[in-house]
Amino acid sequence: MSDPNSNAIMKPVREHDVVSTLSSMPSASYNLDINLEKLMYCAITIIHKHEMDNKEDFNPKDKVSITAENFYQLLYDDTTTKGSPHNLTAEESRTRKTRMQNVHRIMERAYERFTSSPVMLVKVDGSEVPEKVTMILKLHYEPKSKVFSIQFAEEFFKFFYNLLKFKNNSFNRHELKQIMKMSSYYSLRLYRIFNSQIWRTNRLVFTYDELRRMFMKENQYKQHIHFKTRIIEPAIEEINTLTNIKVEHKFLKTSGNSIDAVEFTFEFKQNDINTRMAKALEKLKISYAKKAIPWSDDLSHFRHPDRKNHFTPPTSLKPRQIKFLISSEVFMNDYGEHFLGTFDDNTAKVIMKALLTENLALVNSKKPIDLDYYFALNYQQKLENNEEGSEDDENDDSDDSIDLEENTDS
């Protein structure tokens, strides 16, 4: 029986749309069919777009729907996904038909195999026993309209999402295209783990027991050779081939003489770094154009005497913004003459951190802080030097949130 208080939400999703979940989700313990997990992330993306468009919280009682055609476009990158199906060659038409049949089978299989709701194990403070959280409450696939619908369990929705309510939490973001063409479930899971941690570290070590727990495969892959050939190596190959992250690995012996762990080192590929930085500058430039604020590509507009009329200095700063500013050599040089004297770099950063935290008004009284300037300069310098950005200067993915004051953790 359908819930009279529920609605169906459907919005088209594209490969460049961003999936946003709490950064704790990728390493949680759960096990889904890979295609159901892909459909789940499509639904999460639709929820995010719905909230951004309507400026209101999503109702977890609502169903989220995606068409087979839309899912097809995300799974397959070929000429049959572009333009009108009526303009295809005979070979392209056969390819499209075969692949569309596969999409229907994926959706039908996800529906038919849904005999009980999957469960995620969530850590509970003060307890060694995790809490079991139901992930998906309802699934439906309508073969006539070729629409697949998901209704998330409310507690699961609150755990992994609620972006609008908890903006101070750390979030894991990536484009849908990074995972949609994967064939290995472990590729998808490991990619999301690396992506959630890449802003903090480029090295992770997991024991086989820890990975089995995350994948909920405690009684499988007991031998190293099976773990190596069926999980690790295929996953790393797919991640390196299909995504924006480059991964290397080596196997470790953490206890005894048997290999029982794996070390991963990972980083964003250089072309992805350049693309993200260029997009960030372009996004800021567009926002200035919309507001009729002067902009020049050499950033000289930030030094124009009229600049003070086009920005408001912050009245408070978040910890990540303070971390970003004190890591900026230009910022420290700009304000050092007023507050820092001849202190060494480490001491100067401690002093400036305290000032920005406890007496921001004093800092602004000497020279109003122009966050956009330091943000744009940082990206331009790293783009020119082929350096990688950091969590502290990564831009939010929402259209109306540009400068550092509105940034959220990636």
C-alpha positions as CSV (number, residue, x, y, z in Angstrom):
1,M,0.0,0.0,0.0
2,S,1.5,3.3,-1.0
3,D,2.0,6.1,1.5
4,P,-0.4,9.0,0.8
5,N,2.2,11.4,2.2
6,S,4.9,10.4,-0.2
7,N,5.7,11.8,-3.6
8,A,7.9,10.7,-6.5
9,I,11.0,12.8,-7.3
10,M,12.5,12.5,-10.7
11,K,15.2,14.7,-12.2
12,P,17.7,13.9,-15.0
13,V,21.2,13.3,-13.8
14,R,24.4,13.7,-15.9
15,E,27.8,12.2,-15.7
16,H,29.3,15.4,-14.3
17,D,26.7,15.7,-11.5
18,V,28.2,15.3,-8.1
19,V,27.4,12.6,-5.5
20,S,27.6,14.0,-2.0
21,T,27.5,11.8,1.1
22,L,29.0,12.0,4.6
23,S,32.7,11.1,4.4
24,S,32.2,8.3,7.0
25,M,29.9,6.4,4.6
26,P,32.5,4.8,2.2
27,S,34.3,2.9,5.0
28,A,31.1,1.8,6.8
29,S,30.2,-1.9,6.7
30,Y,27.6,-2.9,4.1
31,N,27.3,-5.0,1.0
32,L,25.2,-4.1,-2.1
33,D,25.0,-5.4,-5.6
34,I,27.2,-3.0,-7.7
35,N,24.3,-1.9,-9.9
36,L,22.0,-1.3,-7.0
37,E,24.7,0.9,-5.5
38,K,25.1,2.8,-8.7
39,L,21.3,3.4,-8.8
40,M,21.5,4.5,-5.2
41,Y,24.1,7.1,-6.0
42,C,21.9,8.3,-8.9
43,A,19.1,8.7,-6.4
44,I,21.3,10.6,-3.9
45,T,22.3,13.0,-6.7
46,I,18.7,13.5,-7.6
47,I,17.9,14.3,-3.9
48,H,20.8,16.9,-3.9
49,K,19.5,18.6,-7.1
50,H,16.0,18.6,-5.7
51,E,17.1,20.3,-2.5
52,M,19.2,22.9,-4.4
53,D,16.4,23.7,-6.8
54,N,13.7,23.9,-4.1
55,K,15.9,25.3,-1.2
56,E,14.3,22.9,1.2
57,D,14.9,19.5,2.8
58,F,14.1,16.4,1.0
59,N,11.3,14.3,2.6
60,P,12.7,10.8,3.2
61,K,9.2,9.4,2.7
62,D,9.4,10.4,-0.9
63,K,10.5,8.0,-3.6
64,V,13.3,8.9,-6.0
65,S,13.0,7.7,-9.6
66,I,15.4,7.3,-12.5
67,T,14.5,6.3,-16.0
68,A,16.2,3.4,-17.8
69,E,17.2,5.9,-20.6
70,N,18.9,8.1,-18.1
71,F,20.7,5.2,-16.5
72,Y,21.8,4.0,-19.9
73,Q,23.4,7.4,-20.6
74,L,25.4,7.2,-17.4
75,L,26.6,3.6,-18.0
76,Y,27.6,3.9,-21.7
77,D,29.8,6.5,-23.3
78,D,29.2,6.0,-27.0
79,T,27.6,7.7,-30.0
80,T,24.3,5.9,-29.3
81,T,23.8,8.0,-26.1
82,K,24.0,11.3,-28.1
83,G,21.3,12.9,-30.2
84,S,18.1,11.2,-31.5
85,P,17.9,7.4,-31.6
86,H,16.3,7.9,-35.1
87,N,19.6,9.2,-36.5
88,L,21.6,6.1,-35.7
89,T,23.2,3.7,-38.1
90,A,22.1,0.1,-38.3
91,E,25.1,-1.0,-36.2
92,E,24.6,1.8,-33.7
93,S,20.9,0.8,-33.4
94,R,21.8,-2.8,-32.7
95,T,24.4,-1.7,-30.1
96,R,21.9,0.6,-28.4
97,K,19.2,-2.1,-28.4
98,T,21.6,-4.7,-26.8
99,R,22.7,-2.3,-24.2
100,M,19.3,-1.0,-23.4
101,Q,18.2,-4.6,-22.8
102,N,21.1,-4.9,-20.4
103,V,19.9,-1.8,-18.5
104,H,16.4,-3.3,-18.2
105,R,17.9,-6.6,-16.9
106,I,19.9,-4.6,-14.3
107,M,16.8,-2.8,-13.0
108,E,14.7,-6.0,-13.0
109,R,17.4,-8.0,-11.3
110,A,17.9,-5.2,-8.6
111,Y,14.1,-5.4,-8.0
112,E,13.8,-9.2,-8.0
113,R,16.8,-9.7,-5.6
114,F,15.4,-7.2,-3.1
115,T,14.0,-9.8,-0.7
116,S,15.1,-8.0,2.4
117,S,16.5,-4.5,3.0
118,P,20.3,-4.2,3.1
119,V,21.8,-3.1,6.4
120,M,24.7,-0.8,7.2
121,L,26.7,-1.3,10.4
122,V,27.3,2.1,12.0
123,K,29.8,2.7,14.9
124,V,28.2,3.7,18.2
125,D,30.1,5.9,20.6
126,G,31.1,4.0,23.7
127,S,30.2,0.6,22.3
128,E,32.1,-2.1,20.5
129,V,28.9,-3.4,18.9
130,P,27.8,-1.4,15.8
131,E,24.2,-0.3,15.2
132,K,22.4,-1.9,12.4
133,V,20.8,0.7,10.1
134,T,18.3,-0.3,7.4
135,M,19.4,1.3,4.1
136,I,16.6,0.9,1.6
137,L,13.0,0.7,2.6
138,K,11.3,0.1,-0.8
139,L,12.2,-0.6,-4.4
140,H,10.0,-0.6,-7.5
141,Y,10.6,-1.2,-11.2
142,E,7.9,-0.5,-13.7
143,P,8.7,-2.3,-17.0
144,K,6.1,-0.4,-19.0
145,S,7.5,3.1,-18.2
146,K,11.0,1.7,-17.6
147,V,11.3,3.7,-14.3
148,F,13.2,2.5,-11.3
149,S,12.3,3.9,-7.9
150,I,14.0,3.9,-4.5
151,Q,12.7,4.9,-1.1
152,F,15.5,5.2,1.5
153,A,15.0,4.2,5.1
154,E,14.7,7.4,7.1
155,E,17.5,6.6,9.6
156,F,19.9,5.7,6.8
157,F,19.1,8.9,5.0
158,K,19.8,10.9,8.2
159,F,23.1,9.0,8.6
160,F,24.6,9.4,5.2
161,Y,23.1,12.6,3.9
162,N,21.2,15.6,5.4
163,L,23.5,18.0,3.7
164,L,21.5,21.1,4.2
165,K,21.2,20.5,8.0
166,F,24.8,19.6,8.8
167,K,27.0,21.8,6.6
168,N,29.9,21.6,9.2
169,N,30.3,17.9,8.7
170,S,32.9,16.5,6.3
171,F,31.5,15.3,3.0
172,N,32.7,12.9,0.3
173,R,32.1,14.3,-3.2
174,H,32.8,13.0,-6.7
175,E,31.3,13.1,-10.1
176,L,29.0,10.2,-11.0
177,K,31.1,9.4,-14.0
178,Q,34.0,8.3,-11.7
179,I,32.0,5.1,-10.7
180,M,29.4,4.4,-13.3
181,K,31.5,2.4,-15.7
182,M,33.1,0.1,-13.1
183,S,32.4,-3.6,-13.2
184,S,34.0,-4.5,-9.9
185,Y,32.1,-3.7,-6.7
186,Y,35.4,-3.4,-4.8
187,S,36.7,-0.8,-7.3
188,L,33.7,1.3,-6.5
189,R,34.0,0.9,-2.7
190,L,37.8,1.5,-2.7
191,Y,37.6,4.5,-5.0
192,R,35.1,6.2,-2.7
193,I,37.3,5.4,0.3
194,F,40.3,7.0,-1.4
195,N,38.3,10.0,-2.5
196,S,37.0,10.6,1.0
197,Q,40.5,10.6,2.5
198,I,42.6,12.2,-0.3
199,W,42.4,15.6,1.2
200,R,43.9,14.4,4.5
201,T,46.4,11.7,3.4
202,N,47.7,10.0,0.4
203,R,48.4,6.7,2.2
204,L,46.1,4.2,3.8
205,V,46.9,0.8,5.3
206,F,44.1,-1.8,5.7
207,T,44.4,-5.3,7.1
208,Y,42.5,-7.9,5.2
209,D,40.2,-8.3,8.3
210,E,39.3,-4.6,8.1
211,L,38.5,-4.8,4.4
212,R,36.4,-7.9,4.9
213,R,34.5,-6.1,7.6
214,M,33.9,-3.1,5.3
215,F,32.7,-5.3,2.5
216,M,30.8,-7.6,4.8
217,K,32.8,-10.6,3.5
218,E,34.1,-11.9,6.8
219,N,34.0,-15.6,5.8
220,Q,35.4,-15.1,2.3
221,Y,38.8,-14.6,0.6
222,K,40.7,-16.1,3.5
223,Q,43.8,-16.7,1.4
224,H,46.1,-13.9,0.3
225,I,46.2,-15.1,-3.3
226,H,42.4,-14.8,-3.5
227,F,42.4,-11.4,-1.9
228,K,45.1,-10.3,-4.3
229,T,43.7,-11.6,-7.5
230,R,39.9,-11.2,-6.9
231,I,39.7,-7.9,-5.0
232,I,42.9,-5.8,-4.9
233,E,44.4,-6.1,-8.3
234,P,41.2,-5.9,-10.4
235,A,40.0,-2.9,-8.3
236,I,43.3,-1.0,-8.6
237,E,43.4,-1.6,-12.4
238,E,39.8,-0.2,-12.8
239,I,40.4,2.8,-10.6
240,N,43.6,3.7,-12.5
241,T,41.9,3.2,-15.9
242,L,38.5,4.8,-15.3
243,T,38.8,7.4,-12.6
244,N,40.6,10.7,-11.7
245,I,42.7,8.9,-9.0
246,K,46.0,7.1,-9.5
247,V,46.7,4.3,-7.0
248,E,49.7,2.1,-6.2
249,H,49.7,-0.7,-3.6
250,K,52.0,-3.1,-1.8
251,F,51.2,-6.1,0.4
252,L,52.3,-6.1,4.0
253,K,53.0,-8.6,6.8
254,T,51.7,-6.9,10.0
255,S,51.8,-10.0,12.2
256,G,53.7,-13.2,11.7
257,N,55.0,-14.4,8.3
258,S,51.8,-14.3,6.3
259,I,50.7,-11.3,4.2
260,D,47.6,-9.9,5.9
261,A,47.4,-6.2,4.9
262,V,47.7,-3.9,2.0
263,E,49.1,-0.4,1.7
264,F,47.6,2.0,-0.8
265,T,49.2,5.3,-2.0
266,F,47.0,7.5,-4.1
267,E,46.8,11.0,-5.6
268,F,44.6,12.9,-8.1
269,K,45.8,12.6,-11.7
270,Q,47.4,15.8,-12.9
271,N,44.9,16.5,-15.7
272,D,42.1,16.3,-13.1
273,I,43.9,18.7,-10.8
274,N,44.3,21.2,-13.6
275,T,40.7,20.8,-14.7
276,R,39.3,21.4,-11.2
277,M,41.4,24.4,-10.6
278,A,40.5,26.0,-13.9
279,K,36.8,25.3,-13.2
280,A,37.1,26.9,-9.7
281,L,38.5,30.1,-11.2
282,E,35.9,30.1,-14.0
283,K,33.1,29.6,-11.4
284,L,34.3,32.6,-9.4
285,K,34.7,34.6,-12.6
286,I,31.1,33.8,-13.6
287,S,29.7,34.7,-10.2
288,Y,31.5,38.1,-10.4
289,A,30.0,38.7,-13.9
290,K,26.5,37.9,-12.6
291,K,27.0,40.5,-9.8
292,A,28.6,43.1,-12.1
293,I,31.8,42.9,-10.1
294,P,35.0,43.8,-12.0
295,W,37.2,40.8,-13.0
296,S,40.5,40.5,-14.9
297,D,42.1,37.2,-15.7
298,D,45.5,38.3,-14.2
299,L,43.6,39.0,-10.9
300,S,44.7,42.7,-11.0
301,H,41.1,43.7,-10.2
302,F,41.8,42.5,-6.6
303,R,44.4,45.3,-6.3
304,H,42.2,48.0,-7.8
305,P,41.4,50.9,-5.4
306,D,37.7,50.3,-5.8
307,R,38.0,46.6,-4.7
308,K,37.0,47.6,-1.2
309,N,33.5,48.4,-2.5
310,H,33.0,44.9,-3.9
311,F,33.6,42.6,-0.9
312,T,32.7,42.3,2.8
313,P,35.4,41.1,5.2
314,P,34.4,38.0,7.2
315,T,33.1,38.5,10.7
316,S,34.0,34.9,11.6
317,L,36.1,32.1,10.1
318,K,35.8,28.4,10.2
319,P,38.8,26.3,11.2
320,R,39.5,25.1,7.7
321,Q,39.5,28.8,6.5
322,I,41.9,29.7,9.1
323,K,44.1,26.8,8.2
324,F,44.0,27.9,4.6
325,L,44.9,31.5,5.3
326,I,47.9,30.8,7.6
327,S,49.2,28.3,5.0
328,S,49.1,31.1,2.4
329,E,52.5,32.8,2.1
330,V,50.9,35.9,0.5
331,F,48.4,36.3,3.4
332,M,51.1,35.9,6.0
333,N,53.3,38.4,4.3
334,D,50.3,40.9,3.9
335,Y,49.5,40.8,7.6
336,G,52.8,39.9,9.1
337,E,54.1,43.5,9.2
338,H,51.2,44.4,11.5
339,F,51.2,41.6,13.9
340,L,54.1,39.1,13.6
341,G,57.4,41.0,13.7
342,T,60.4,38.8,13.3
343,F,59.0,35.5,14.6
344,D,59.9,32.3,12.9
345,D,57.3,30.8,10.5
346,N,55.8,28.3,13.0
347,T,55.5,30.8,15.8
348,A,54.0,33.3,13.4
349,K,51.3,30.8,12.3
350,V,50.4,30.1,15.9
351,I,50.0,33.8,16.6
352,M,48.0,34.5,13.5
353,K,45.8,31.5,14.1
354,A,45.0,32.9,17.6
355,L,44.2,36.3,16.1
356,L,41.9,35.0,13.4
357,T,40.1,32.8,16.0
358,E,39.8,35.3,18.8
359,N,40.3,38.8,17.5
360,L,39.3,38.8,13.8
361,A,38.0,42.4,14.1
362,L,41.5,43.6,15.0
363,V,42.9,41.9,11.9
364,N,40.3,43.4,9.7
365,S,40.9,46.8,11.2
366,K,44.4,46.8,9.9
367,K,43.4,45.5,6.5
368,P,40.0,43.9,5.6
369,I,40.5,40.3,4.6
370,D,39.5,39.6,1.0
371,L,38.8,35.9,1.0
372,D,38.1,35.7,-2.7
373,Y,41.5,37.2,-3.4
374,Y,43.5,34.6,-1.5
375,F,41.3,31.8,-2.8
376,A,41.7,32.9,-6.5
377,L,45.5,33.5,-6.1
378,N,46.0,30.1,-4.5
379,Y,44.2,28.4,-7.4
380,Q,46.0,30.4,-10.1
381,Q,49.4,29.7,-8.6
382,K,48.8,26.0,-8.2
383,L,47.4,25.8,-11.7
384,E,50.5,27.4,-13.1
385,N,52.8,25.2,-11.0
386,N,50.9,22.0,-11.6
387,E,50.4,21.6,-7.9
388,E,47.5,19.9,-6.1
389,G,44.8,21.7,-4.2
390,S,43.9,20.9,-0.6
391,E,40.7,20.3,1.4
392,D,41.0,23.8,2.7
393,D,40.7,25.5,-0.6
394,E,38.3,23.1,-2.4
395,N,35.2,24.8,-3.5
396,D,31.6,23.8,-2.8
397,D,29.7,22.3,-5.6
398,S,26.5,24.2,-5.3
399,D,25.8,27.0,-7.8
400,D,25.2,29.7,-5.3
401,S,28.2,29.1,-3.1
402,I,31.5,30.4,-4.5
403,D,33.9,31.9,-2.1
404,L,35.8,30.4,0.8
405,E,33.4,31.7,3.3
406,E,30.8,29.2,1.9
407,N,33.1,26.3,1.3
408,T,32.4,22.9,2.7
409,D,34.8,20.0,3.3
410,S,35.3,17.6,0.5
